[in-house]
Amino acid sequence: MLTLEAPAKINLTLEITDILPGGFHRLDTIFQALELADVLEIYPAEQTSLEIIDEVGSGFTVESDENNLVFRSLRSLEAKSGRPLPCRFVLHKRIPAGGGLGGGSADGAAALKGVNELYNLGLDYTELHSIAKTLGADVAFGLLLGTARGLGKGDELTPLPSPEFLRSWTVLLWLPPFGLSTPQVYKRWDTLSEHLRRPAKGTSDKASRILQDISNYTPTDLCDHLANDLEPAALALQSDLEVYFEKLKSCGCEKVMLCGSGSTIFALFSPPSWERFKAREYLNSLEKMGKLLITGVRL
């Protein structure tokens, strides 16, 4: 039996640089792994099954059928190896589904790594990455973790130095009682006026340069270059998000952003800001509007 963590992620930057054939979008994004993680147990078995234990109690319902990325990852490995690889999966869901935190993709990446090890398939990172790319950019990042820049569909990954100062920072995740469909958010972005489309223009390149030379910059320099092009589209679909943004911004954090395509919002707090936040008992008022999760970055 193997037990693997499947960490959530946030996008420190998310730029849409082009529209690709088939309606896909060319991205320039910086992924950051979080301490918050699902846990996937993998057992050898005669027949494949997936049991999901919901430990978070919010987000969309996650189905344990063949569309689940755990199953899809297994089927991809079976196709690669040319033989059945039956497993019993027990998935402890701690990452809310449907909030832009990449939980399902992280589960798929954990399944790729775990089944490869359980059955001694001997696939290296490059081979696993080629499979993960077919399942989604977030799955590909789930193999790498840490901090990474993603180009193309987000699956052309380059590791970046993780910002050491973030080790002591707090990441507050705020989940509104409504979700957002990723395809709908991208489609809405397609219809936005040009002046609304690119608030993140150039931020991935600038943030990457800062991360590669972080000793010459401050945390504020990095936070000033974090942005997400999908925020205007998400707000156009769900205007109530604006209230969530404004409430978090008033709490004294260093940065507030949408997680991926939403609807989760994250806030970055330095240690002094977090102490002031707790002292003012903001948590109680925020919890009345949505679920809160407190975590940190995984460097």
Buried (B, 14 or more C-beta within 10 A) or exposed (E): EBEBBBBBBBBBBBBBBEEEEEEEBBBBBBBBBBBBBBBBBBEEEEEBBBEBEBEBEBBEEBEBEEEBBBBBBBEBBBEBBEEEBBBBBBBBBBBBBBBBBBBBBBBBBBBBBBBBBBBEBEBEEEBBBBBBBEBBBBBBBBBBBBBBBBBBBBBBBEEBBBBEBBEEBBBBBBBBEEBBBBEEBBEBBEEBEEEBBBBBBEBBBBBBEBBEEBEEBEBEEBBBBBBBBBBBBBBBBBEEBEEBBEBBEEBBBBBBBBBBBBBBBBBBBBEEBBEBBEEEEBEEEBEEBBBBBEBBBBB
